[in-house]
Amino acid sequence: MTLLGNAGIDDETRHDLVRSWTDGRTESTRDLTQQELNDLVWKLENDFAFANNPKTTADALQLLRLKQKRSAVLAIATRVGLHDKESFKKFNAWMKKYSIHKKMLNKYTSPELDDLIRQMHKIEANFNKSAEKAFNKAWHQHHGIPETSKN
């Protein structure tokens, strides 16, 4: 706290910075692990851009983490056939109806994205298990073979 105060960082910015640094785990410097504290101190002492504008850096860290989590969701959704790289229509409909918090991906907060990633991993595990059985929808998709006609 002293180092942040000496750097001219107000309480609100300090809380935002710690929240971003810990990916939402805490906003209190007292709850930082020793490693998080060491990393933050090093960043303040050695990174000129970071030390001069910690508020912008905190926002950038948070946006980067959100982007990484959204990318993980989309990667899994693509593998299991919920998302087509050409269109978001099917994926958006699925998100509104079946996702854990029933809202669009860009509306998810960081902790909610953690819930969604867990859900997507479970879906992928079920998909992979289904893909082991020959000639079902998951098997066809997994092997890139179009489904046969039922006529």
C-alpha positions, 0 to 999 in steps of 0.5 A: 500500500505504501509503494502504491501511495508513493506512486500517487495511486488513489484508493479506487485505482489501487483497488482496480489494479489489485482486482485486475492483477488477481483476476477478480479474486480480491481488490485488497492489497492485504489479500495478495499472495507473496508472489503477486505482491512481488510481481506487482512491486517489480512492475511498479519499479521497473515498467515505466508505462505501467508505473505512469498509468496504472489505471489504464494498465489495470483496465488493459489487464482485465480486458486481456483476461476477458479476451483470453477466456472468451477465446477459450470458450469459442475454441471449445465451442468450435471443436464440439460444433456449437460455433461455426467460424463463419457465423455466430448465429447458432452459437449466440442462440445456444448461449442464450438458451443453454449457457450457464448464465443464459446470456451472450458471451460478451456480457459475461463477467470474468467469474461468470466466464470461469463458470462457462469454461467449466461448462464447456469442458464438460460439454467437450468431454461428453462430445468426445465420449459420444464421438467414440460411438460410430455413425452418430452425429458427434462421430460424423462431426469428429471425423469430418464426415457428412451425416448420411441421408435418412431417406 
